[in-house]
């Protein structure tokens, strides 16, 4: 016959049972992302361990969490956003109180929902990843990697034109100077035609337009 549990054991089991519903942070996988609202449906990646009636540990999968706000770095004067895709990982933080009323008003608000650290109180921070997904690094510089489905990086809300690369600008001016220096000097259109012909050899068009000097992944204002 098993011994009766002590008061301390009963209290400990009660605390452990209650803590199963207290959530702090979990890595999650993005299932869908709404760019217009910057919210995602996310699936927790770590199962919840529970003890059954006979003392065995069972593992329970948590449900998909809908409409979780994605937290991009931002302030009144600065923000950084990027595409979020299905399969990306995020670190989901479960706020101590419900934040729905505050999200709607932007002002001090009552929580409404009195649950604490509930699954419905989630916000997501992009960037967490498994060990096998390591980002490129450069000890001498900050690295911004642009990967599909993103095509380019923009600096400024009105950015529309690709920036010019200094090495290509210098190269095109060098080609132009070289072509002029090598051209047959002649009075009239013949000299100009000679310069155009030599520039065409370097990749310039017949009307004198140089090859592109623009970056392919950075636009600015």
C-alpha positions as CSV (number, residue, x, y, z in Angstrom):
1,X,0.0,0.0,0.0
2,X,1.5,3.3,-1.1
3,X,2.1,6.0,1.6
4,X,-0.2,9.0,1.7
5,X,1.4,12.1,0.1
6,X,2.7,14.7,2.5
7,X,1.3,18.2,2.6
8,X,4.5,19.5,1.0
9,X,4.2,17.0,-1.9
10,X,0.6,18.0,-2.5
11,X,1.5,21.7,-2.5
12,X,4.4,20.9,-4.9
13,X,2.2,19.0,-7.3
14,X,-0.3,21.8,-7.2
15,X,2.3,24.4,-8.1
16,X,3.8,22.2,-10.9
17,X,0.3,21.7,-12.3
18,X,-0.4,25.4,-12.3
19,X,3.0,26.2,-13.9
20,X,2.0,24.1,-16.9
21,X,-0.3,27.0,-17.9
22,X,2.4,29.7,-17.3
23,X,4.3,30.3,-20.5
24,X,7.3,32.6,-20.8
25,X,9.1,32.1,-24.2
26,X,9.3,29.4,-26.8
27,X,10.8,29.0,-30.3
28,X,8.1,28.8,-32.9
29,X,7.8,28.2,-36.7
30,X,5.9,30.5,-38.9
31,X,3.0,28.8,-40.6
32,X,1.5,31.9,-42.3
33,X,2.5,35.6,-42.3
34,X,0.3,38.7,-43.0
35,X,2.5,41.5,-44.2
36,X,-0.3,44.0,-44.1
37,X,-0.9,43.5,-40.3
38,X,2.6,42.2,-39.5
39,X,1.1,39.2,-37.7
40,X,1.9,35.5,-38.0
41,X,0.3,32.2,-37.2
42,X,3.1,30.2,-35.4
43,X,3.6,26.7,-34.3
44,X,5.5,26.1,-31.0
45,X,8.6,23.9,-31.6
46,X,8.9,22.4,-28.1
47,X,6.3,20.0,-26.7
48,X,4.9,20.5,-23.2
49,X,5.9,17.8,-20.7
50,X,3.1,16.6,-18.4
51,X,2.9,13.9,-15.8
52,X,0.0,11.4,-16.2
53,X,-2.0,9.9,-13.3
54,X,0.5,7.0,-12.8
55,X,3.6,9.3,-12.7
56,X,4.8,8.8,-16.3
57,X,6.0,11.8,-18.4
58,X,4.0,12.4,-21.5
59,X,4.6,15.1,-24.2
60,X,1.8,17.2,-25.6
61,X,2.1,19.4,-28.7
62,X,0.9,22.9,-28.3
63,X,-1.6,24.4,-30.8
64,X,-0.8,26.9,-33.6
65,X,-1.0,30.4,-32.2
66,X,-2.9,32.8,-34.5
67,X,-2.3,36.4,-35.3
68,X,0.8,36.9,-33.2
69,X,2.3,40.4,-33.7
70,X,5.9,40.3,-35.1
71,X,8.2,42.7,-33.4
72,X,10.5,44.5,-35.8
73,X,13.1,47.0,-34.5
74,X,11.5,50.4,-34.5
75,X,11.2,53.8,-32.9
76,X,9.5,57.1,-34.0
77,X,12.4,57.9,-36.3
78,X,13.7,54.5,-37.3
79,X,12.4,51.1,-38.4
80,X,13.7,47.9,-40.0
81,X,11.3,45.4,-41.6
82,X,11.9,42.4,-43.9
83,X,9.8,39.6,-45.5
84,X,8.8,36.8,-43.2
85,X,8.2,33.4,-44.9
86,X,6.5,30.2,-44.0
87,X,9.2,28.0,-42.2
88,X,11.0,31.0,-40.6
89,X,11.6,30.7,-36.9
90,X,10.7,33.3,-34.3
91,X,11.1,33.6,-30.5
92,X,7.6,34.0,-29.0
93,X,7.3,35.9,-25.8
94,X,4.2,35.5,-23.7
95,X,3.4,38.7,-21.9
96,X,2.4,38.6,-18.3
97,X,-1.0,40.3,-19.1
98,X,-3.3,40.3,-22.1
99,X,-2.2,43.1,-24.5
100,X,-5.2,43.1,-26.9
101,X,-6.8,46.2,-25.5
102,X,-3.5,48.1,-25.5
103,X,-2.8,47.0,-29.1
104,X,-6.1,48.6,-30.2
105,X,-5.9,51.9,-28.3
106,X,-2.1,52.4,-28.0
107,X,-2.8,53.9,-24.5
108,X,-2.9,52.6,-21.0
109,X,-5.6,50.0,-20.9
110,X,-7.1,47.3,-18.6
111,X,-6.1,43.8,-19.6
112,X,-9.7,42.5,-19.9
113,X,-8.5,38.9,-20.0
114,X,-7.2,38.2,-16.5
115,X,-5.1,35.1,-17.3
116,X,-1.3,35.4,-16.8
117,X,1.4,34.4,-19.3
118,X,-1.3,32.7,-21.4
119,X,-0.6,31.4,-24.9
120,X,-2.9,34.1,-26.3
121,X,-0.6,36.9,-24.9
122,X,2.1,36.1,-27.5
123,X,4.4,38.4,-29.5
124,X,7.1,37.1,-31.9
125,X,10.7,38.3,-32.3
126,X,12.4,37.2,-35.6
127,X,15.9,35.8,-35.5
128,X,16.0,32.7,-33.4
129,X,17.1,29.6,-35.4
130,X,18.3,26.0,-34.9
131,X,22.1,25.4,-34.6
132,X,22.4,24.3,-38.2
133,X,21.2,27.6,-39.6
134,X,24.1,29.9,-38.9
135,X,24.3,33.5,-40.4
136,X,27.3,34.7,-42.3
137,X,29.6,37.0,-40.3
138,X,32.4,39.4,-41.1
139,X,34.6,40.5,-38.2
140,X,35.3,43.9,-39.9
141,X,31.8,44.9,-40.9
142,X,28.1,44.5,-40.3
143,X,26.5,42.1,-42.7
144,X,23.1,42.5,-44.2
145,X,22.1,39.3,-46.1
146,X,19.3,39.6,-48.7
147,X,17.9,36.2,-49.5
148,X,14.7,35.1,-51.5
149,X,11.9,35.9,-51.4
150,X,13.4,39.4,-50.7
151,X,15.1,41.0,-53.7
152,X,16.8,44.1,-52.4
153,X,17.3,46.4,-49.4
154,X,15.9,49.9,-49.3
155,X,17.1,52.9,-47.3
156,X,14.3,55.3,-46.7
157,X,10.6,54.9,-47.3
158,X,10.7,56.7,-50.7
159,X,13.7,54.7,-51.9
160,X,13.3,53.8,-55.6
161,X,16.7,53.9,-57.3
162,X,19.6,51.5,-57.0
163,X,22.7,53.1,-55.6
164,X,25.9,53.3,-57.7
165,X,28.9,51.3,-56.8
166,X,32.1,53.3,-56.6
167,X,34.3,50.7,-58.2
168,X,32.0,50.6,-61.3
169,X,31.7,54.3,-61.5
170,X,35.5,54.6,-61.5
171,X,35.8,51.8,-64.1
172,X,33.4,53.5,-66.5
173,X,35.3,56.8,-66.2
174,X,38.5,55.0,-66.8
175,X,37.0,53.3,-69.9
176,X,35.9,56.7,-71.2
177,X,39.3,58.4,-70.6
178,X,41.0,55.4,-72.2
179,X,38.7,55.6,-75.3
180,X,39.3,59.3,-75.7
181,X,43.0,58.9,-75.4
182,X,43.2,56.1,-77.9
183,X,40.9,57.7,-80.4
184,X,42.2,59.1,-83.7
185,X,42.1,62.9,-83.4
186,X,40.1,64.4,-86.2
187,X,38.1,67.5,-86.8
188,X,34.4,66.8,-87.3
189,X,32.3,63.8,-86.5
190,X,35.0,61.2,-87.3
191,X,36.8,61.7,-84.0
192,X,33.5,61.3,-82.0
193,X,32.7,58.1,-84.0
194,X,36.1,56.7,-83.1
195,X,35.5,57.4,-79.4
196,X,32.1,55.7,-79.5
197,X,33.5,52.7,-81.3
198,X,36.1,52.2,-78.6
199,X,33.6,52.7,-75.8
200,X,31.4,50.1,-77.5
201,X,34.2,47.6,-77.2
202,X,34.2,48.2,-73.4
203,X,30.4,47.4,-73.2
204,X,29.0,50.9,-73.8
205,X,26.0,51.2,-76.2
206,X,26.2,52.8,-79.6
207,X,24.6,56.0,-78.2
208,X,27.2,56.3,-75.5
209,X,25.3,54.8,-72.5
210,X,27.6,53.0,-70.1
211,X,27.0,49.6,-68.7
212,X,25.1,49.6,-65.4
213,X,26.9,51.0,-62.4
214,X,24.1,50.3,-60.0
215,X,24.0,47.9,-57.1
216,X,21.6,45.0,-57.5
217,X,20.4,44.7,-53.9
218,X,20.4,48.3,-52.4
219,X,18.0,51.2,-53.2
220,X,18.2,54.6,-51.6
221,X,16.5,58.0,-51.8
